[in-house]
Amino acid sequence: DTAVSQTPKYLVTQMGNDKSIKCEQNLGHDTMYWYKQDSKKFLKIMFSYNNKELIINETVPNRFSPKSPDKAHLNLHINSLELGDSAVYFCASSQRGGSSYEQYFGPGTRLTVT
Amino acid sequence: GENVEQHPSTLSVQEGDSAVIKCTYSDSASNYFPWYKQELGKGPQLIIDIRSNVGEKKDQRIAVTLNKTAKHFSLHITETQPEDSAVYFCAIRLGNQGGKLIFGQGTELSVKP
């Protein structure tokens, strides 16, 4: 069973388009995250939701809009895609207030904007 | 601001040798220090972590040491094997910031058979 899954795994699109990435976790966690990994492999947090409430909102262009319909799902919608948005996007989840701070990562979505 | 410096950026060792990766950080309120391993085409996976009230933790061939006063922590891998080849990331969890992790720049470890 996949703990944190993302769809699609690969996404190739043109500048100006709008696209969405979906994430689901079956770990029963209450907190989910979106990270961006650039071409130099630097990992940076973008957003975090706890029980469907936005708790971390880093300095990210407002073309990026996360949505959490329930605790097990966190989607990322990107409007007006730009070349610089090309990266690997990782979803992660954790249990807030639990004995472990571990964040479990999904397999990533490689976004290529042409 | 919140910052984590990780060194070296690349590390090549012979199978059976030890590998050490070091990280320094600036946020004194950090309370949790995980290490993640990322294999090609996969997401990062936790391999070991340490909390601020512990100085050292070991799990088979891997160990982590933490010096809170000096604000640095290190990953030690002994008896390296080719399957240890991957990118390793250190991270810090900022205190009272919703579980926010700040990652180091990563170390690409290559273990030559």
Boltz contact constraints between the chains, C-beta under 6 A:
constraints:
  - contact:
      token1: [A, 41]
      token2: [B, 106]
      max_distance: 6.0
  - contact:
      token1: [A, 43]
      token2: [B, 103]
      max_distance: 6.0
  - contact:
      token1: [A, 45]
      token2: [B, 100]
      max_distance: 6.0
  - contact:
      token1: [A, 48]
      token2: [B, 98]
      max_distance: 6.0
  - contact:
      token1: [A, 55]
      token2: [B, 98]
      max_distance: 6.0
  - contact:
      token1: [A, 56]
      token2: [B, 98]
      max_distance: 6.0
  - contact:
      token1: [A, 56]
      token2: [B, 100]
      max_distance: 6.0
  - contact:
      token1: [A, 90]
      token2: [B, 43]
      max_distance: 6.0
  - contact:
      token1: [A, 101]
      token2: [B, 32]
      max_distance: 6.0
  - contact:
      token1: [A, 101]
      token2: [B, 93]
      max_distance: 6.0
  - contact:
      token1: [A, 102]
      token2: [B, 46]
      max_distance: 6.0
  - contact:
      token1: [A, 105]
      token2: [B, 43]
      max_distance: 6.0
  - contact:
      token1: [A, 105]
      token2: [B, 44]
      max_distance: 6.0
  - contact:
      token1: [A, 106]
      token2: [B, 43]
      max_distance: 6.0
  - contact:
      token1: [A, 107]
      token2: [B, 43]
      max_distance: 6.0
  - contact:
      token1: [A, 108]
      token2: [B, 43]
      max_distance: 6.0
